[in-house]
């Protein structure tokens, strides 16, 4: 294979954030979950509060202990991005770009002027006025 294209597989995987920041963010998220429960039972609130307390403690006192959890969280995010990005881009393409193109074709629009004009001498488009930087394009080198 030639070396004309980028190979993204050779790039290093992105590093996660700092262990302290990771711990504090999870601490805050679990505290929110503890104080605004999804159900009315006390058990999930207690579990969320206990997990928040443990994560908050380690985030402040010994953030290096959160390294394995931080690495696992980063790997999970990378795996989800490999799935979610193509799916979301596909949805956007087929729900926005494709219908727009179909409507434009049905309306007879050719914004890129790709139709062949057998009567035209050239496809060059004269601009009058030539534009703000037309003079700088004459001597490019």
C-alpha positions as CSV (number, residue, x, y, z in Angstrom):
1,X,0.0,0.0,0.0
2,X,1.2,3.5,-0.7
3,X,1.5,6.1,2.0
4,X,-0.8,8.6,0.4
5,X,-3.7,8.2,2.8
6,X,-3.9,8.6,6.6
7,X,-4.1,5.5,8.6
8,X,-6.0,6.2,11.8
9,X,-5.4,2.7,13.2
10,X,-1.8,3.6,13.9
11,X,-2.7,6.6,16.0
12,X,-2.5,6.2,19.8
13,X,-5.7,5.9,21.6
14,X,-6.7,9.2,23.3
15,X,-5.8,9.5,27.0
16,X,-8.6,10.0,29.5
17,X,-8.9,12.9,31.7
18,X,-7.1,13.2,35.1
19,X,-8.1,10.7,37.7
20,X,-9.2,13.4,40.1
21,X,-11.4,15.2,37.6
22,X,-12.9,11.8,36.6
23,X,-13.7,11.0,40.3
24,X,-15.2,14.3,41.0
25,X,-17.4,14.3,37.9
26,X,-18.7,10.8,38.8
27,X,-19.1,12.0,42.5
28,X,-21.3,14.9,41.3
29,X,-23.3,12.7,38.9
30,X,-24.0,10.0,41.6
31,X,-24.9,12.7,44.1
32,X,-27.5,14.1,41.7
33,X,-28.8,10.5,41.2
34,X,-29.0,10.1,44.9
35,X,-30.9,13.3,45.5
36,X,-33.2,13.0,42.4
37,X,-34.0,9.3,42.3
38,X,-35.7,7.7,39.3
39,X,-38.0,5.7,41.6
40,X,-39.4,6.3,45.0
41,X,-37.5,3.5,46.8
42,X,-34.8,4.3,49.3
43,X,-32.3,1.5,48.3
44,X,-31.1,3.1,45.0
45,X,-30.7,6.4,46.7
46,X,-28.5,4.8,49.4
47,X,-26.4,2.9,46.9
48,X,-25.9,6.0,44.8
49,X,-25.0,8.1,47.8
50,X,-22.5,5.4,49.1
51,X,-20.9,5.1,45.7
52,X,-20.7,8.9,45.5
53,X,-19.0,9.1,48.9
54,X,-16.5,6.4,48.0
55,X,-15.6,8.0,44.7
56,X,-15.5,11.5,46.3
57,X,-13.1,10.2,48.9
58,X,-10.8,8.6,46.4
59,X,-10.9,11.5,44.1
60,X,-9.6,13.8,46.9
61,X,-7.4,11.6,48.9
62,X,-5.9,9.0,46.4
63,X,-6.9,9.8,42.8
64,X,-4.4,7.2,41.5
65,X,-6.6,4.5,42.8
66,X,-9.2,5.5,40.2
67,X,-6.9,4.8,37.2
68,X,-8.4,1.4,36.3
69,X,-11.9,2.8,36.5
70,X,-10.9,5.8,34.5
71,X,-9.2,3.7,31.8
72,X,-12.3,1.4,31.6
73,X,-14.5,4.4,31.3
74,X,-12.4,5.9,28.5
75,X,-12.4,2.5,26.6
76,X,-16.2,2.4,26.9
77,X,-16.5,5.9,25.5
78,X,-14.2,5.0,22.6
79,X,-16.2,1.9,21.8
80,X,-19.5,3.8,22.0
81,X,-18.1,6.5,19.7
82,X,-17.3,3.9,17.1
83,X,-20.9,2.9,17.0
84,X,-22.7,6.1,17.7
85,X,-20.9,8.4,15.3
86,X,-21.6,6.4,12.1
87,X,-25.2,5.8,13.2
88,X,-25.8,9.5,13.9
89,X,-24.1,10.6,10.7
90,X,-26.2,8.1,8.7
91,X,-29.4,9.3,10.3
92,X,-28.5,12.9,9.5
93,X,-27.6,12.0,6.0
94,X,-30.7,10.1,5.2
95,X,-33.1,12.4,7.0
96,X,-31.7,15.8,6.0
97,X,-29.3,15.6,3.0
98,X,-31.0,13.0,0.9
99,X,-34.5,14.5,1.0
100,X,-33.0,17.9,0.2
101,X,-31.3,16.5,-2.8
102,X,-34.5,14.8,-4.0
103,X,-36.5,17.9,-3.6
104,X,-33.8,19.9,-5.5
105,X,-33.8,17.4,-8.4
106,X,-37.6,17.3,-8.6
107,X,-37.6,21.1,-8.7
108,X,-35.1,21.1,-11.6
109,X,-32.3,22.9,-9.7
110,X,-28.7,22.4,-10.6
111,X,-26.8,24.5,-8.2
112,X,-23.4,23.0,-9.2
113,X,-24.2,23.6,-12.9
114,X,-23.3,20.0,-13.8
115,X,-25.6,19.7,-16.8
116,X,-23.9,19.5,-20.2
117,X,-24.6,22.6,-22.3
118,X,-23.8,21.7,-25.9
119,X,-24.2,25.3,-27.1
120,X,-21.7,26.8,-24.6
121,X,-18.2,27.7,-25.8
122,X,-16.9,27.4,-22.3
123,X,-18.1,26.7,-18.8
124,X,-16.0,29.6,-17.4
125,X,-18.1,32.0,-15.4
126,X,-17.2,35.7,-15.8
127,X,-17.6,37.7,-12.7
128,X,-18.2,41.4,-12.8
129,X,-16.8,42.9,-10.7
130,X,-14.0,40.4,-10.5
131,X,-13.9,40.2,-6.7
132,X,-11.8,41.8,-4.0
133,X,-8.7,39.8,-4.5
134,X,-8.7,39.3,-8.3
135,X,-5.5,41.3,-8.7
136,X,-3.6,39.1,-6.2
137,X,-4.4,36.0,-8.2
138,X,-2.6,37.1,-11.4
139,X,0.9,36.6,-9.9
140,X,0.6,33.7,-7.6
141,X,4.2,32.7,-7.5
